[in-house]
Amino acid sequence: MMERFDYSEDIKACIGRNREEIVRLGRELFRFPEPGFREVKSNEILTSFLFRNGIPVQNGLALTGLRADLGSGDGYHIALVADMDALLIKTGDRELAIHSCGHSVQTAVLAGVMKMLKESGLVDRLGGTVSFIAAPAEEFIDLEYRKELVREGKIRYLSGKQNLIADGVFDDIDCVISMHINGDSGTLFDVGSALAGFMVKRAVFTGQAAHSGAAPHLGRNALHGASLCMDAIAYMKDQFPKEAGLSLHPVLTSVSGGVNIIPDRAVLESYIRANTLDQLLEAGEKFDRCAIHCAKALGLECAIGDETGYMPLKQSDALNTVVLRQMKKLCGDDAIVRNVVSGASGDVGDLGYLLPTVQFGFSGVKGRIHSGDFAIADEENAYIRTAQVVLGTVCELLANPDLQVRNGDFAERKAYYLKRWLRQDSGR
């Protein structure tokens, strides 16, 4: 694909002028880790940075999120989407918030790209619109706090992007560009990776208590129902092909009674992960059948609770072609990994269902992701080369209408998503 005009000098000049400021912003955000829907300081830092650089901000989205727009509002509309939240990590007897998933890098890089687009006038010259959307609460943690926010009416769903989608923040967007740390120190980037989707199941078996020695026949053992269900689930896994990536490991989390009492209540909980939406939904339905019919076989009752997780991520091949082209301007093929299939999940998968979406990976850290020893080790790659890839991708897409992919059925997809996935009409 031949670019219609050369903007490489613009990008080079922008990076040269902003290199230190992007790294400084990243370091500042890293020093203020906050878990989901608590990203108050992170919001303040980003809002201040954007306002200082003449970029207006729409605030208070999904409680702590924000959106900033550049351009006329006409033409192709690109969203640069970053996560804001940190993880809660146990170190000894303390639980601390740590940016051990690299979200501080995402927000710094994409806010920096917005600054470069603004000061260079590239969006005005190329046409179209670019929006920076900082989304809270990507990590699926701290759920009791989030459920309390739902009860208080402050949010509707447990993930930041799910609230933003339901609130219409993405309704005018044509495509999404994002990135995420990959922890692979042997390469610089990855492109085209897939993320698994997941949901959470909780099956509560109820029976009848009785004396386990004198009259066990008068009881109905809820633990037996949960145990039988675990066997059924193990057999059910064989009904899915290996490429489905099905991961389902039920855990018994609560049992009533004692050594001389037939238990009348047992709780079985499990995440269900799969690589495609159809297989994930199918696995959820089969889990329900296993639980319900195992309970009935033993004369028990069973109530099943669902927690909506994240959809699998299927990236846009067309957008990834552009991203890959920009990566190759900075490194050779041997520094880029393609099409990694990961068992991890993220709410970017929900965006990928609705809109053409990419989330490329970048290296530059030491220590284990999601651990207390995580640190940024290669700032040049994590911040600067990554910013170059994003800035180049934005410019190439805006400059070449034939590369501008859209989902023409966005409205239909969103309606399905709200009803089937978020179960918006179910009273949740």
N, C-alpha and C positions, 0 to 999 in steps of 0.2 A: 504494500500500500504506500503510495507516494504522498507525502504531506504537501498540502497546497501552498504553504509558505513556511519558511524556516523560523521558528520561534526559540531555537536552542540557545541563542545568545541572550534572549530575554530571561530564560530560565537560569542560565549560568550566572547572569548578573544578579538576579533575585536571590539565588542561593548564597552568593558571595556577600551580599549586604546583610543577610538575615541569619547566617550560620550561627553566630554566637547567641543571638536572641532566642532562636528556637531551642537550642540546648539549655539555655538559662530557664526558659519557661518549663521545659521538661523536668529539670532538676527541682524547680519550685513545686510543681504538681506532685512529684514523687515524695516530697517531704510532708505532704498533707494528705495521706491516704484516708479515705472515708468509705464505709460500706454503703450498700445501695439505699437510695432514697434519703441518705444523710449527707450528700455531697455538697454541703453549704459552702465550705471554704473553696473547694474546687470550682464551684460555680462563680464565686467572687473573683477568683484569679482569672478565669477565662473571660468573664464579662468585662473586667477591667482591661485586660489585654486587647480585646476586640474594640471597645469604646475608644481606647487610647489611639487606635489606628483607624479611627473613622468608620467603623463597621457597626451599624445598629444591631441590637440584640433583642430578641423576643424571649422573655424569661418566664420561669415558673411552669415549664412544660413537664408533665408527669412529676410534679412536685419540685424537682431540682434540676431538670434538664433545660436546655436552651437551643435556640436556632438563630442563625445569622445569615442574611441573604446578600448576595452581590449580583448585579445585573438588572436588566430591565423588567424581568418577570415574563418576558416573551421567549419563544424559541425553546431549545433543548434545556432541560433542567436537571442538573447533576447534584446529588446529595453526597457530601462527605460526612460519613457517620463514624463517630467515636464513642467508646464506652468511658464512663467517668469513675466507676466505683472501684474500690479495693476489696481485698479478701480479709477475712478474719482468720488469723493464724494463731494456734496455740504454741506458746514457747514456755516450757516449764508449767507453772501453775497460772500463767497469765494468757489472756487472749488479746492479741493486738491486731489493729488494722495495718495491712502492708500492701503496697502496690506490687504484689508478686505475680501478676498476670500481664503487666506491661501496659495497662490502660492509660497511665500517665503519659506514656510515649505517644499513643494514638491521639490523645487530645492535644498535646503540644504540637505534633507534626501537622495535624489538620488545621488547627488555629493558625499555625505559621503559614500554611499554604494559602489560607484566606487573606492574611496580611500581604503576601507576595502578589496575589491576584489583584488586590486593591491598589497597592502602590504602583504596580506596573501598568494598570489599566487593561490587562489582557482580556478580561471578561467583556469589557466595553468594546474592545477591538474585534474580538472573535464573535460576539453575540451570545445569547443564551443567558442562563442563570446558574449560579452555584450557591448552594446552601450548606453551611456547616451545622450539623445537628449533633449535639453532645447529649447522649442518652444515659440516664441513670440505671443502676440496678440490673446489670447483665448477669452477674454471678447469682446462682440460684441458692442463696444462703439466707440466714437470719429471717426465716420464714414467719416465725411468730410475730415479730415486729411488723413485717409487711402485712400480715393478715389483720393486725390491729389497725393499720392504716386503711385497709379496705373497709373494716367495720366502721371507722370514723368517716368514711366517704372521701378520703383524701386521694386515694387511687382506686382503680377498679381491678387491676390485675397485678400479679406479683413481679412482673418484669417491666423494665423501663420502656423498651421498644413496643411491647404489647400495648401499654397505655398510650404511647405516642401514635401507634397505628389506629387504635380505636378512636382517638381524639382527632384524627384527620390530619396529623402533621405531615404525613407522606402522600396525601391525596394529589398534590400538584407536582410530584417528583417523577422523573422519567427513568432514572437509574441511580444505583447506589455504589459508591466506592468506599471501601474500608480496608483495614489491614490489622494484623495481630501478630504479636511476638510468637516465634516458633521454637525457640530454645535450641535450634540446631546450629552449633558453632562451626560445623564443617562447611556450611554453605552461607550465601548471603540472603537468598530469597526462596520462597516457594510460591507456586501459582497453581490454581485449579484444584485446590484441596477440597475434600468433602467432610462435612460434620454430620454426626449422627443426630437424629431427633430423639427426644425422650418424653415420657409421661410418668407420673407417679401414681401407684395404685395402693389402696389400703383396704384389705378385706377383713371385716370383723365377724367372726363366727360366734354365735350364741347358742347355748344348749340348756341343760338342766343340771344343777349341782346335786350331789348325793354323796353319801358316805362310801368311800372307795373300798372299805373292807366289808361292812355289814350289808350294804345294798347297792352295789355299783350298777345293777341292772335297772335301777330306778332313775339313773342319771342319763344325760346325753352329753358326751365328752366333746367339748368344743375344740380341744387340742387335737383330737383324732381328725376332725374335719380339716384343720389347718395342715396337719401332717399329710393327709391324703391329697390335699390340694397341691402341696409342694411336689409330690410324686407326679401328679397330673401335669403340672407345669413343666417338669423335667422332660416328660414324654412329648409334650406339645412343641418343645423347641425343635424336635426332629422334623416338624412340618414346614420348616423354613429353610431355604437354601443358604449356603455359607455366605454368599455375597450379600444377603440381607443384613448381615452384621448384627443379628439379634443378640442382645445381651439382657438377661433377665435372671436376677439372683434374689429370690424372696428371702426375707428374714423375719423370724418370729420375734416380735417386739414386745408383746405383752401376753401373759397368761394368768388367769385368776386361779383361786383355789390353793391347795397345799398337798402334802404327800398323802393325806387321808381324805381329800375332798376331790370329787370329780370336777374338773374345771368347766365352768359354764360360759367362759368367755376367752377367746384367743384372737390375737390381732396379727395378721400377716401383711407385711409391707414390702414393696419392691419398686425400683425404677425399671422401666422398660425402654430399651434403646434399639433403634433400627436405622438403616441407611436411607430408606425411602418413606414417604408419608403413608403410602398405601400399606406397606408392611408394618409400620408402626401402629396404624389404626387396627389392622387385622390382629396384631399381637395383643392389643388392648382388649378387643372383643373376646379373643380366645382365653385370656386371663380371667375375664368375667365369667365365662362359661365354666371354666375349671372350678372356680370358687363356688359358684352357685350350685352346680350339680354335685360336687363333692359334699357340700353341706346337706343337700336334699337326700343323698344316699344314706346319710347317717341320722336323718331326722332332725337336722339343725337348721337354724336360720343364718343367713349371711347378708350383710350390708356392705356394699362396695363404695368407697369414696375415691374420687379422682382429683388429681392436682395437675392442671395443665402445665406442661413443660415447654420445650422448644421444638420447632419443626426441624427436620433435616435440612442442611444447606446444600442446595444444588446451584453452583455458580454459573454465571453467564459465560459461555464459551467465547462469544463475540467480544465481550469486554475484556476477558482475560487475554485475548490475542493482542489487544492494545497494550495492556499492562505488561505483558511479556516483551513486547517490542521496546517499551521504555526501559525495562530492566536490562535488556541486552546492550543498551547504550552505556551502561555502567559496569558490566561484568560479562564474562564468558558463560557459555552454556553450562559448564561444569559447576558453576556457583549457584545454579537455579534448580530446585527440585520441583517436579511436576506431579500433579494429580495424587497427592497423598490422601489416603482414606483414614480418617481419624475416628476414634471412638468418643472423642470429646464433643460437646454440644455448645451452642450459643444462640441467643435470640436473633442473631443475624440471619439464621435459617428462616425465621418468620418473614423477614424482609425479602429473602431470596424467593419465597413462594409468590410474593406479590409483585416484585419488580426485578428487572435485570440487575444482578448484584454480583460484586466481586469482593472477596476479602483475601488479599494476598498476605503471605507470611514474610517476616523479616527476622534475621538473627541479630545478636548483639548483647546477649545477657550472659551472666554466669550464675551458677547455682541452679537449683531446681525450680521450675515454674510451680506456683502454688505452695511455696515453702518459705520459711523465714530467712533462708540464705540467698534469696533472689536479689540480683543487683544488675544495673546497666553497666556493661563492660566495654562495649564498642559504640560510643556515641556517634561516630561517623556514619556507621551503617544504620543504627537504630533511628537516628533523627535525620541525618542529612541526605543519605542516598534514598531513604524511604520518602522523604519530602520531594526529592527530584522525580521519583517514579510517579507519585500522585500528581504533582504539578504538570509533568509531561503528559500524563494520561488525560487530565482535564483539558489541556490545550489541544491535544490531538482530536479528542471527541468533539469539542466545540468547533474546531476548524474543518471537520470533515462530516458533513451531514449523512453521508452513506454509512458511517460507523455508528450512528445514533440509534441504538436499539431501544424499544419500548415494549411494554406489555399492553396491547390494545384491550385486553380483557381484565384490566385492573379492577374495575368496579365489580365484576362477577366474582373474581377471586377474593376480593375483600369481603363481599357478602358471605361467601362460603366460609372464609376464615373466621369471621366473627361468630357465625352460627355453629359451625362444626367444631372448630378448634377452641375458640374462647368461650363457646356456649353462651353467647350474650343473651339469648332469650330463655335461659334456663334459671334465671333469678340469681345468678352468681354476681 
